[in-house]
Amino acid sequence: MAAAAAVPALCLAEAAAVTTVLAPRPTSLRTFSSRSCVASIRRSALKCHPSRPLTGGAGGGPPPPPAVFHGECFVVGDNIDTDQIIPAEHLTLVPSKPDEYRKLGSFAFVGLPTAAYPTPFVAPGEEKTHYAVVIGGANFGCGSSREHAPVALGAAGARAVVAEGYARIFFRNSVATGEVYPLELADTGAWKECKTGDVVTVELDNCVMINHTSGKQYKLKPIGDAGPVIEAGGIFAYARKTGMIASKSA
């Protein structure tokens, strides 16, 4: 939702400066710094939606406990770039418009080659995916710095990406928009061992991903202080929540 005229918001170019410290690093913890990062304030065209329940994908049964994602996974390999996540021809869609936000989600991962990925992330004619978690290899989100990439995944209904490593800009945009949790694996090989459609549970508090289909578990690196920013719904919502900028009701 666009910010009211009386309450300007950070643009993502400026939010990048705030979230630079959150980019993937060799250490297992990232720190969020709030110092003077909102000095220059403008309105953004991109949508940073309110915080959603930490669930997704296949339904049925009682909801998982907090800080848990459960459902089927969608598996991709190394070097998945932003053009494969959301091709350039769909970047005219404006995420702050609900209809276009949903349409953007329907195009998530349409740039993947069908020969290598015969199962679509979003079924034809649908706007939402059946997959709660995306599992990837190294350098996930490389390529152009389009904020629409994590937005498209979140709009489709994915709640987390679990990868061996991230392009810095994709990680930063994921945190800034609050659309998906970009979680890093502590070890390699999960994308080769997991299959699309496997049922997985991601436990943020325990830093583990459990593949219930294969019975294997995978250790995750702690996301650190990036977690509260994503949980709040992105950098704008977090800035209002912590008093860095005025709330919309002020």
Secondary structure, DSSP 8 states (H G I E B T S, - for coil): ----TTS----HHHHHHHHGGGS--SSS------TTTTSS----SS-------S--SS--SS---TTEEEEEEEE--S--BHHHHS-GGGTTS-TTSHHHHHHHHHTTTTTS-TTT--S-SS-TT-SS-SEEEEE--SSBTBSS--THHHHHHHHHT--EEEES-B-HHHHHHHHHHTSSEEEEBSSS-HHHH--TT-EEEEETTTTEEEETTT--EEEB---TTHHHHHHHTSHHHHHHHTTSS--TT-
